[in-house]
Structures are given as C-alpha cells and as structure tokens.
Amino acid sequence: MEEAILFSLLECFINAFIAYANLLFFIPKYFERKGKLVYIISIIVFFVFLFVPYYLTGLEYYLLDVISFALEFTSFILVSFLFWRVNQYELEKKRGLALSNEKLKAELLLLKSQVSPHFLFNTLNNIYSLSLEKHDHAPIMIEKLSEILRYLIYEGKKEVVPLEKEASLVKEYVALQLLKNMKGKEQIELAIEGVEQHHKIAPLILVNLAENCFKHGDINYNPNGFLQIKLTVKDDVLYFKTINSFQQNKKDVGIGITNIREQLKYSYPNMHQFEIHKELKTFEVSLTIDLL
C-alpha cells in the first residue's frame, strides 16, 4: 500500500513537472520568442531528456511503459499549453478593454474641450466691446468668466462632480450671458429645484445644453425671443429641460447636440433619456438621468 502511494505521488510529481516546465520555461523561452518549430524541437528533446533517466531507473516497470509515458507526457504538454493560451486570451482581452477605455476617455476629454471655444471667444469679444465703452459690466464679466474657466479646467476633467457645482456653473453661465446686450434678456428664465449634497453628475453636460440654447437660439437679436432652463431632482432622478426660440432661416449647427449625446452615452449607458422636439420656432431639449 505504501509503495503504491509512493509511486502514485511520484507519477503526479512527474506530470506536474512536465506541465510547469512547459508553462514556465518552454513556452516563454521558445514558443513566444523563437516560434513553433523551435518549440516543438525543444519539447522532443525534453521528452528524451526526461524519459532516459526514467527508463534507466527502472520506473518504466513500476509506472508507465514508453507508449503510456509518451501519451501522458503529450497530454500534460497540451493541457499546460491550452492553459497558457486561455490565459493569454484573457490578458489580451483585458488589454483591449483597457485600451478601449483609454480611447473613450480621450474622446470624452476632446468632447469636453469643445464646450468652451465658441463661448470663450464670444465672451471675450463682448468684454472687449464693453471695455472700449468703459462699461461697468466689463470687470464683472471678467470675474464671472474666470470662475467658469476655473471650473472647466479643474472640474471638467473629473468623472463626476457634485451636482451643486454643476448647477452653480449653469447659474454663473446664465448670469454672464445676462450681462451682454441681448434683445430678449427679459424673457430668460432659470429654475433649479431639489439639488442635494449627495447628488453627483458627469461634468459639463448641463452647461453644454445651456450654451447650446444661447448659441443657436435667437435671444441675442430677437426682442420677442425667449429661453427657459429648468433643473429638477426628484427621487434621485435628474430632470433637465431647455426651451428656446429660434429662427428657421438660421443655419442649424448640430455639433453641440452630437457631443452631448456622446458624453451621455459614455457616462450614463442605459441610465438616461435624451429627447429633442423641434417645432416651427421653438427648440426643446429634455434630459433625464438616473443619478444612482
């Protein structure tokens, strides 16, 4: 009985040695670096190197004959090789996912970077005009612009920010726009309700939508133009709606909305609803996000 157990353990040791030698030595040294042919030759040499002392010590008589030994040797070589192949597949899959995530993050940063150029240049032009007139609004606009730019630089790169900060950014943005000489500024409405400290959101989505209203609406030159922005949070669900007037003959540039869709797809997959309703002279956007 003891002898049988000893021989069984010895056989297990030999098989384990074959498998680990292939996995840790032959595959990385020969298969990965020098190719299949060199690997196969090295395995044949390994078989001979292992079988000769096995045969000379007389273990063939107690354990396996040459055919059985060869079959078992081949089986454990194949098993260890398949284990390596599966492991490599999983590693490549993880690398692929990591690269894909990095690509998505880079694309998201690019999308975010497209929020500010139009707004920045337009605001600077207004500040320049007010400065020439030595208007009292010029220093106030510079102060508000600096606060917005600070948010864009420091908060815009984060995955999520407190919703309170994003809501404050929308307030600052609207307040900045109100300092400009707009024909329809009296018809601009902003309402924010239900925002609590624990609420988080991906940055720059809401201000993107607010900017889109001013950029493509007619509030700047139409005395009868209007703009409404409403942010409500109820049961940890965010409801954001914008309604603005626009002129049909005005060229419709859709890159802003396209960017917003991509940001939402990245940040809130299957957790948001984004709808656009365009009528004769009214453009309405509705966004719902599950904040949990």
Secondary structure as the mmCIF struct_conf table of DSSP 4:
data_model
#
loop_
_struct_conf.conf_type_id
_struct_conf.id
_struct_conf.beg_label_comp_id
_struct_conf.beg_label_asym_id
_struct_conf.beg_label_seq_id
_struct_conf.end_label_comp_id
_struct_conf.end_label_asym_id
_struct_conf.end_label_seq_id
HELX_RH_AL_P HELX_RH_AL_P1 GLU A 2 ALA A 21
HELX_RH_PI_P HELX_RH_PI_P1 ASN A 22 PHE A 31
HELX_RH_AL_P HELX_RH_AL_P2 GLU A 32 LYS A 34
HELX_RH_AL_P HELX_RH_AL_P3 LYS A 36 LEU A 56
TURN_TY1_P TURN_TY1_P1 THR A 57 GLY A 58
HELX_RH_AL_P HELX_RH_AL_P4 LEU A 59 TYR A 62
BEND BEND1 LEU A 63 LEU A 63
HELX_RH_AL_P HELX_RH_AL_P5 VAL A 66 SER A 113
TURN_TY1_P TURN_TY1_P2 GLN A 114 GLN A 114
BEND BEND2 VAL A 115 VAL A 115
HELX_RH_AL_P HELX_RH_AL_P6 SER A 116 LEU A 132
TURN_TY1_P TURN_TY1_P3 GLU A 133 LYS A 134
TURN_TY1_P TURN_TY1_P4 ASP A 136 ASP A 136
HELX_RH_AL_P HELX_RH_AL_P7 HIS A 137 TYR A 154
TURN_TY1_P TURN_TY1_P5 GLU A 155 LYS A 157
BEND BEND3 LYS A 158 GLU A 159
STRN STRN1 VAL A 161 PRO A 162
HELX_RH_AL_P HELX_RH_AL_P8 LEU A 163 LEU A 178
TURN_TY1_P TURN_TY1_P6 LEU A 179 LEU A 179
BEND BEND4 LYS A 180 LYS A 180
TURN_TY1_P TURN_TY1_P7 LYS A 183 GLY A 184
HELX_RH_3T_P HELX_RH_3T_P1 LYS A 185 GLN A 187
STRN STRN2 ILE A 188 GLU A 193
TURN_TY1_P TURN_TY1_P8 GLN A 197 HIS A 198
STRN STRN3 LYS A 200 ILE A 201
TURN_TY1_P TURN_TY1_P9 PRO A 203 LEU A 204
HELX_RH_AL_P HELX_RH_AL_P9 ILE A 205 HIS A 216
BEND BEND5 GLY A 217 ASP A 218
TURN_TY1_P TURN_TY1_P10 ILE A 219 TYR A 221
TURN_TY1_P TURN_TY1_P11 PRO A 223 ASN A 224
STRN STRN4 LEU A 227 LYS A 234
TURN_TY1_P TURN_TY1_P12 ASP A 235 ASP A 236
STRN STRN5 VAL A 237 SER A 245
TURN_TY1_P TURN_TY1_P13 GLN A 248 ASN A 249
BEND BEND6 LYS A 250 LYS A 250
HELX_RH_AL_P HELX_RH_AL_P10 ILE A 255 SER A 267
TURN_TY1_P TURN_TY1_P14 PRO A 269 ASN A 270
BEND BEND7 MET A 271 MET A 271
STRN STRN6 HIS A 272 LYS A 278
BEND BEND8 LEU A 280 LYS A 281
STRN STRN7 THR A 282 ASP A 290
#
